Amino acid sequence: MNKAVFLDRDGVITQDPPHYAHKLSQLKLIPGSSKAISLLNKMGFLVIVVSNQSGVAKGYYKEEDVKIFNDAMERELNEGGALIDAIYYCPHHPESKIDLYRMECDCRKPEPGMLKQAQKDMDLDLKKSIMIGDKNSDIEAGKKVGCKTIMVLTGHGKEESEKPGEYDYIVDDLHSAVELILKEKW
């Protein structure tokens, strides 16, 4: 079985703009993201992005925009020597304006559906895997399947860390999280 590091996208890998990242002009990697992901690749972890994209459900942008943004992010990470093994996203929201996306689903974090799907697709041992996020909903999704969890203070992390949460560790950013993983030898 494989081990993975699950990463939220906005606020962990990329800067989280004020209003729903979906335009290529909004794509800005958080400094150190490529290097951090490259180190995870070298350590033998699969790197999997799991991202809520409720902007689709709210009608702000289309699923195709998510795919274009994700492809551009992957290309930019690749240029820095980093490889993303898979990307999963949830376009649903229970208050969606669009019937197709209006639902209570098991993939919208804090539900762990994206992590469970990755487990099936990639033969993962979730107990040996790690969830890194900037929101308590990211951390909850990881906890529900037995992952170790790391809250980063980038994105929404500073404000989220002031709320009650059950993360295992809290660090400054993705690069600091990877340094912790190296130190702990997970």
Secondary structure as GFF3:
##gff-version 3
##sequence-region A 1 186
A	DSSP	beta_strand	4	7	.	.	.	ID=ss1
A	DSSP	three_ten_helix	24	26	.	.	.	ID=ss2
A	DSSP	alpha_helix	33	42	.	.	.	ID=ss3
A	DSSP	beta_strand	46	52	.	.	.	ID=ss4
A	DSSP	alpha_helix	54	57	.	.	.	ID=ss5
A	DSSP	alpha_helix	63	79	.	.	.	ID=ss6
A	DSSP	beta_strand	86	90	.	.	.	ID=ss7
A	DSSP	three_ten_helix	99	101	.	.	.	ID=ss8
A	DSSP	alpha_helix	113	122	.	.	.	ID=ss9
A	DSSP	three_ten_helix	126	128	.	.	.	ID=ss10
A	DSSP	beta_strand	130	133	.	.	.	ID=ss11
A	DSSP	alpha_helix	136	144	.	.	.	ID=ss12
A	DSSP	beta_strand	148	152	.	.	.	ID=ss13
A	DSSP	alpha_helix	157	161	.	.	.	ID=ss14
A	DSSP	beta_strand	169	171	.	.	.	ID=ss15
A	DSSP	alpha_helix	174	184	.	.	.	ID=ss16
###
